Each structure stands twice: as structure tokens, then as C-alpha cells.
Amino acid sequence: MDQPKTASVVIIGGGVIGCSIAYHLARRGQRDVVVLERETVGSGTTSKAAGGIRAQFPTETEIRFSLESLRVLQNFTEEFGIDPGFKQIGYLFLISEEENLRGFETRIALQRRLGVDVRIITPKDAQAMVPALRVDDLIAAVWGPQDGLAGPAEVTQGFAKRARELGARIVEGVEVTAIDVAGGKVRGVRTTQGDISAPIVINAAGPTAARVGRLAGVPVAVFPRRRHIFFTEFRKEMEQVLLSPGDVEDIGQDQEVPMDWGKLDETVTKAVHRLPLLERAKIAGGWAGLRPLTPDDHAIIGPAPGVEGFFLAVGFCGHGFQHSPMTGRMVAEWIVDGKPSMDLSLFDPARFGKDARLSGDAHKDKPDAE
Ligand SMILES: Cc1cc2nc3c(=O)[nH]c(=O)nc-3n(C[C@H](O)[C@H](O)[C@H](O)COP(=O)(O)OP(=O)(O)OC[C@H]3O[C@@H](n4cnc5c(N)ncnc54)[C@H](O)[C@@H]3O)c2cc1C
């Protein structure tokens, strides 16, 4: 599809976030919405996500985002005509240290108050669920039966398909090379296919968000960090298992992500300790992708400071897939209604101050759930 010369909203990036925003804007009746994707829809870091969805977050805002995702995924096939492959198989966190348990207890109190089904169980209960689990060094486990996983590609395609049906244009193979700003306001974008004038431009560029921010002169505290996932062979007698070393590395780039097979030994050793039966499993392959991290692990959503009409929906760390439904809805409300219906101050783009570039080391060697 050729790109138009004008738009009411230009969205840079056709990942799960950009497509969700396009869908929600179109659903709210916003005309002339254009998504510009330099490759193909969903080919960015969305294609590397494991698909995990959990309501177990530390803040009220993020828990509410997750609960909305669970609701959307339950009704996804009817709403979007694509089966998202949603499986509510639960999340089981294993705890071996007291201090860790205290942290979980505080978060669980908040999660339960907001209606999340989550509980602390004994190591024996955990083993009853996963008989192959080694539990002699555990003090507890946390079980969230509502949690699960779904297909990032299917969900992204669902958003894109309905966005198009509702009138949004999604143009693939076009790169935004400049953002026009005059008098402190966005005027449009320049691309490899020409110019588009637009009063609103949304940065949904995933791991490339900081670079796209610079096109408008806005520092954006998003730091792409590499994460590996290995997978075992799928055999009848053993479910396929995904293994990750939980590494968070700066590989100094935000596009191509080479695999480092040197990570495999350490990953397997850790996994065999927890599930000794994996000693018999064969590693069938793996992949690596970039997680768009921020200094405080929270996304950046809202109007960019200093440039009217420039919006940010970036920095989704290891949870951009699962928070895409609510992000799209909130950004659409912001644009159509002038403000979102929820307090989104947690994601305030101005919270890192003027020099967003200085905070990238906060993530060195920091593991997390996805
Ligand atoms: C190994 C791994 C496992 C993960 N597991 C999970 C998980 O279990 N659950 C979960 O919720 N999240 C997970 N994530 C995180 C998740 O993948 C991201 O948070 C999410 O995909 C971000 O989506 P996005 O749309 O912002 O980014 P992207 O999918 O990267 O989309 C941005 C798009 O912008 C395009 N773009 C960039 N610059 C330009 C430009 N100048 N012009 C035009 N187009 C441009 C890119 O080509 C790209 O397609 C995981 C990530 C990794 C790496």
C-alpha cells in the first residue's frame, strides 16, 4: 500500500503496540490513521516475545493493564476473528529466599485487593503441580492460575486486521527518517517514500524508540538489551520447555540480534538444577531478541515533553506484548478524548528528567519474569 500525503495520526512502528493503538483509534472513529512500518507488521521485537501474560505486577496501574489483557484475550477470537492461542496455564514463581518472599507478600496483597487470583503455596504443593520439580531448596512458591500465554504474532495480526477493516492504513517497507517540528509542534514525518503531514505522531518504535525520539529532538530513556530463549525438542513424553538465562546485555545495537550459543551451558545447568529430568532433553534451538528497557522497568506512555503532538508509547521492557491491549485503548482515549480514563502517571514521559540518556546501566545483570 502506498503511503498518503496527509494523516490525522502517524504511528511509527507496526509492532504489537503500534497495531493496538491503530485499532483502538480506528474503533473510536479516528479517521486517517496511518501506521508506518519499516519491515513487516510484527517483525520487530514482538516476533521474539515468549507470549507470557501475568497479572502479577508490583503496581496498581500495571495490574489493571494485565487484567484488561486477560479479558481481551478471552474474547479475542470473537472481536478480531483470529484465534490468539490463549492458554491459561498459570505462572508459578519459585522462592528460595526469605527476603524475596517478603516482596512477593506485599505485592500479592495489592494484587488480591484488585481481584487477582494469586496465592502463596508450599514447595510440596508446587511439586504436586509439576512432579519433576526439585523443591528441597525452596521455601515457598507463588501460583497465579489466571496467568498464561498467547501468540504475539496472532494478537498483532488481529489488531492489524481489524484496524484496516475500520479504515486505518498500515504501510509496510517504509522507514521514517525525520520528524518535522516547527514552533514546538509536530508537523509530520519524512519517510523513504516521501513526506506525510500530520498534527500527531506516535513513537511506537520498540527497541528503536530512542533513535526515533532523537528525530524529534526528544530524549527517550529506552535501552535495548538482549535476551535469549532456548527450547527443548518436543516429544510425546515430555512437553516442550523454554529456557532463558535471564541475561540482560547491552549489545550496542537496536536491530540485528545475533545469538550467543555460549549462553547455553549456563542456561542448561540452571534449568537442570530445578528440573533434573531436563538432563535427558535435547536443546532443539533458540533465539535472541531485544527487550526495550527503561531505568525503572515501567513503560513510557504519554505526550512527549517539549514537542506538542508527539506521543510516546515505548519502553515496554519484558511485558509489551501483554500490555498492548490497554496501551492501545489508553493512547486512543488520550488522542480522541483529550485524556485517558485512568491515572497513567506511573508511565509519565517526563519522569527521567531532561537527560534520559544517562540512566541505561540500571539494568545490568538484572533478571526478571520474562
Ligand atoms: C526474548 C524475549 C522474550 C519476551 N517475552 C515476553 C513475554 O513473554 N511477554 C511480554 O509481554 N513481552 C515479552 N517480551 C517483550 C515484548 O517483545 C516487547 O515489549 C514488545 O514486543 C514491544 O512491542 P513494540 O510494538 O513496542 O516493539 P516492536 O515489535 O519492535 O515494534 C516496533 C516496530 O517499529 C519499527 N520501526 C522502528 N523504527 C522505525 C522507523 N524509523 N520507521 C518505521 N518503522 C520503524 C520496527 O521495525 C518494529 O517492527 C519479550 C522480549 C524478548 C526479546
The ligand as an SDF file (V2000), in Angstrom:
LIG
                    3D

 53 58  0  0  0  0  0  0  0  0999 V2000
   13.2790  -12.8860   24.2670 C   0  0  0  0  0  0  0  0  0  0  0  0
   12.1070  -12.0120   24.6090 C   0  0  0  0  0  0  0  0  0  0  0  0
   11.0250  -12.5420   25.3000 C   0  0  0  0  0  0  0  0  0  0  0  0
    9.9270  -11.7270   25.6150 C   0  0  0  0  0  0  0  0  0  0  0  0
    8.8370  -12.2860   26.2410 N   0  0  0  0  0  0  0  0  0  0  0  0
    7.7420  -11.5380   26.5170 C   0  0  0  0  0  0  0  0  0  0  0  0
    6.5990  -12.1130   27.1380 C   0  0  0  0  0  0  0  0  0  0  0  0
    6.5930  -13.2940   27.4640 O   0  0  0  0  0  0  0  0  0  0  0  0
    5.5220  -11.3110   27.3910 N   0  0  0  0  0  0  0  0  0  0  0  0
    5.5020   -9.9740   27.0460 C   0  0  0  0  0  0  0  0  0  0  0  0
    4.5110   -9.3000   27.2940 O   0  0  0  0  0  0  0  0  0  0  0  0
    6.5730   -9.4010   26.4270 N   0  0  0  0  0  0  0  0  0  0  0  0
    7.6910  -10.1510   26.1680 C   0  0  0  0  0  0  0  0  0  0  0  0
    8.7890   -9.5730   25.5730 N   0  0  0  0  0  0  0  0  0  0  0  0
    8.7780   -8.1150   25.3400 C   0  0  0  0  0  0  0  0  0  0  0  0
    7.9930   -7.7510   24.0900 C   0  0  0  0  0  0  0  0  0  0  0  0
    8.5250   -8.4750   22.9920 O   0  0  0  0  0  0  0  0  0  0  0  0
    8.0960   -6.2500   23.8280 C   0  0  0  0  0  0  0  0  0  0  0  0
    7.8640   -5.4770   24.9900 O   0  0  0  0  0  0  0  0  0  0  0  0
    7.0360   -5.8320   22.7750 C   0  0  0  0  0  0  0  0  0  0  0  0
    7.0600   -6.7230   21.6790 O   0  0  0  0  0  0  0  0  0  0  0  0
    7.2870   -4.4310   22.2950 C   0  0  0  0  0  0  0  0  0  0  0  0
    6.4290   -4.1940   21.2050 O   0  0  0  0  0  0  0  0  0  0  0  0
    6.6120   -2.9050   20.2930 P   0  0  0  0  0  0  0  0  0  0  0  0
    5.4740   -2.8770   19.3460 O   0  0  0  0  0  0  0  0  0  0  0  0
    6.8340   -1.7370   21.1950 O   0  0  0  0  0  0  0  0  0  0  0  0
    8.0160   -3.1520   19.5560 O   0  0  0  0  0  0  0  0  0  0  0  0
    8.3500   -3.8510   18.1190 P   0  0  0  0  0  0  0  0  0  0  0  0
    7.6550   -5.1450   17.9530 O   0  0  0  0  0  0  0  0  0  0  0  0
    9.8310   -3.8770   17.9830 O   0  0  0  0  0  0  0  0  0  0  0  0
    7.7170   -2.8420   17.0820 O   0  0  0  0  0  0  0  0  0  0  0  0
    8.3470   -1.6430   16.7260 C   0  0  0  0  0  0  0  0  0  0  0  0
    8.3900   -1.5890   15.2200 C   0  0  0  0  0  0  0  0  0  0  0  0
    8.8700   -0.3110   14.8310 O   0  0  0  0  0  0  0  0  0  0  0  0
    9.5320   -0.4700   13.5960 C   0  0  0  0  0  0  0  0  0  0  0  0
   10.3740    0.7160   13.4260 N   0  0  0  0  0  0  0  0  0  0  0  0
   11.4030    1.1190   14.1900 C   0  0  0  0  0  0  0  0  0  0  0  0
   11.9420    2.2600   13.7170 N   0  0  0  0  0  0  0  0  0  0  0  0
   11.1870    2.6110   12.6320 C   0  0  0  0  0  0  0  0  0  0  0  0
   11.2410    3.7050   11.7040 C   0  0  0  0  0  0  0  0  0  0  0  0
   12.1620    4.6820   11.8070 N   0  0  0  0  0  0  0  0  0  0  0  0
   10.3290    3.7250   10.6930 N   0  0  0  0  0  0  0  0  0  0  0  0
    9.4010    2.7460   10.5640 C   0  0  0  0  0  0  0  0  0  0  0  0
    9.3180    1.6950   11.4100 N   0  0  0  0  0  0  0  0  0  0  0  0
   10.1950    1.6330   12.4350 C   0  0  0  0  0  0  0  0  0  0  0  0
   10.2930   -1.7710   13.7690 C   0  0  0  0  0  0  0  0  0  0  0  0
   10.6170   -2.3740   12.5250 O   0  0  0  0  0  0  0  0  0  0  0  0
    9.3240   -2.6170   14.5960 C   0  0  0  0  0  0  0  0  0  0  0  0
    8.5710   -3.5340   13.8220 O   0  0  0  0  0  0  0  0  0  0  0  0
    9.9070  -10.3540   25.2430 C   0  0  0  0  0  0  0  0  0  0  0  0
   11.0120   -9.8270   24.5400 C   0  0  0  0  0  0  0  0  0  0  0  0
   12.0860  -10.6360   24.2230 C   0  0  0  0  0  0  0  0  0  0  0  0
   13.2330  -10.0480   23.4620 C   0  0  0  0  0  0  0  0  0  0  0  0
  1  2  1  0
  2  3  1  0
  2 52  2  0
  3  4  2  0
  4  5  1  0
  4 50  1  0
  5  6  2  0
  6  7  1  0
  6 13  1  0
  7  8  2  0
  7  9  1  0
  9 10  1  0
 10 11  2  0
 10 12  1  0
 12 13  2  0
 13 14  1  0
 14 15  1  0
 14 50  1  0
 15 16  1  0
 16 17  1  0
 16 18  1  0
 18 19  1  0
 18 20  1  0
 20 21  1  0
 20 22  1  0
 22 23  1  0
 23 24  1  0
 24 25  2  0
 24 26  1  0
 24 27  1  0
 27 28  1  0
 28 29  2  0
 28 30  1  0
 28 31  1  0
 31 32  1  0
 32 33  1  0
 33 34  1  0
 33 48  1  0
 34 35  1  0
 35 36  1  0
 35 46  1  0
 36 37  1  0
 36 45  1  0
 37 38  2  0
 38 39  1  0
 39 40  1  0
 39 45  2  0
 40 41  1  0
 40 42  2  0
 42 43  1  0
 43 44  2  0
 44 45  1  0
 46 47  1  0
 46 48  1  0
 48 49  1  0
 50 51  2  0
 51 52  1  0
 52 53  1  0
M  END
$$$$
